[in-house]
Amino acid sequence: MKNLSILGSTGSIGTSTLKIVEQFPGLFSVKALAAKNNISLMAKQIEQFKPELAVVYNGGMASDLKSLLPKALRIEIMHGEEGYREAAILDSVDMVLTAVVGSAGLLPTLAAIDAGKEIALANKETLVMAGEIVIKKAAEKGVRILPVDSEHSAIFQCLSGSRIGELDSILLTASGGPFLNRPKNDFVNISPDDALKHPTWDMGKKITIDSATLMNKGLEVIEARWLFNVSHSMIKVVIHPQSIVHSMVAFQDGAVIAQMGVPDMKGAIAYALSYPRRLPLKQPAPDFAEIGALTFQAPDFEKFPCLALAFQAIEVGKTLPAVLNAANEIAVKGFLDQKVTFQQIPVIIRETMDTHHVVNDPDLEDIIDADRWARGTAEKRVGRV
């Protein structure tokens, strides 16, 4: 029995994880649930899975959550950073699934690593912001970080049994999002509703917008650099609209191994939870005869400048990836709130990056300071638009 703490239990990854727990009750038990503000769904999750601890964003929500639960149900309810940290280090927990959105995942993940918990990582921002610090801490503590993102899970599976020294390159696939074939001169008319209509994946709002700008793929490039200990120059992005090939690895002899499957996150989640076993999920394999063709193309860096900005950030490294990530979060929120246009998202990010004074050899405090500075700077730019 593996005991889980699920950080981000009401999001798309969290709810899919709980479906797997429900499907395999003899293999997994939920000891802690943490979410931000969807307390009605969280109350249902608590009643079904009966964790020891539940965590929400603030004290008011904690009181509201308590009022939704049966009085006979005994559970500790906490809130805020202290609560998220406690959910990450709870004694009864074996594995922490980090599926919260954005930079909020960094500190709980580090706390879980310090406590010796195995990590199932679905929060790419943790490694984008502080990849070197996180990977070093995990090595010191002997903690295994298992990727949950479908692309990184695919790479992890493709590398199984191979020598990393024989690797030539990592080929990260991207669907291209909803605007792959939309002319660049028509981007001025893109609305949040347009950008939230992803052609193949069902995801939360922030990651769906990131997919539309291709920033999501840029963040995944940075994450892959740290997860697999490779140079950013070895990571390439390939547009694959069908989302059947989840990613590939190329070796020095010219061989390429791909991992394929239907576009459903449960496969990647289950592999992280049960590694090295594969669970009988009863998910269908792709119907290749019905699909007919799998196509690939190079990304258009001019049409999608967020991807170029991510490569720039990882090339410089240090505190710049944290600035990229923070500015992107603020710009995306501004777009969803209809304060900025779709085309202004990369402009805000670029201007924030350009005015940042990079800190050499940053520690965690430097990373957090850079994140805070970038948010404030980007917010001012959003306010001036």
HELIX and SHEET records of a PDB file:
HELIX    1   1 SER A   12  GLN A   23  1                                  12    
HELIX    2   2 ILE A   39  PHE A   49  1                                  11    
HELIX    3   3 GLY A   59  LEU A   68  1                                  10    
HELIX    4   4 GLY A   80  ILE A   89  1                                  10    
HELIX    5   5 GLY A  102  GLY A  105  5                                   4    
HELIX    6   6 LEU A  106  ASP A  114  1                                   9    
HELIX    7   7 GLU A  125  LYS A  141  1                                  17    
HELIX    8   8 SER A  150  CYS A  158  1                                   9    
HELIX    9   9 ILE A  164  GLU A  166  5                                   3    
HELIX   10  10 LYS A  184  ASN A  189  5                                   6    
HELIX   11  11 PRO A  192  ALA A  195  1                                   4    
HELIX   12  12 LYS A  205  THR A  213  1                                   9    
HELIX   13  13 MET A  215  LEU A  227  1                                  13    
HELIX   14  14 HIS A  232  MET A  234  5                                   3    
HELIX   15  15 LYS A  266  SER A  274  1                                   9    
HELIX   16  16 PHE A  288  ILE A  291  1                                   4    
HELIX   17  17 PRO A  305  VAL A  316  1                                  12    
HELIX   18  18 LEU A  320  LEU A  336  1                                  17    
HELIX   19  19 GLN A  344  ASP A  354  1                                  11    
HELIX   20  20 LEU A  364  ARG A  384  1                                  21    
SHEET    1   A 7 GLU A  76  HIS A  79  0                                        
SHEET    2   A 7 LEU A  53  VAL A  56  1                                        
SHEET    3   A 7 PHE A  28  ALA A  34  1                                        
SHEET    4   A 7 LYS A   2  LEU A   7  1                                        
SHEET    5   A 7 MET A  95  THR A  98  1                                        
SHEET    6   A 7 GLU A 118  LEU A 121  1                                        
SHEET    7   A 7 ILE A 145  PRO A 147  1                                        
SHEET    1   B 4 ILE A 235  ILE A 239  0                                        
SHEET    2   B 4 LEU A 167  ALA A 174  1                                        
SHEET    3   B 4 VAL A 245  PHE A 251 -1                                        
SHEET    4   B 4 VAL A 256  MET A 260 -1                                        
END                                                                             
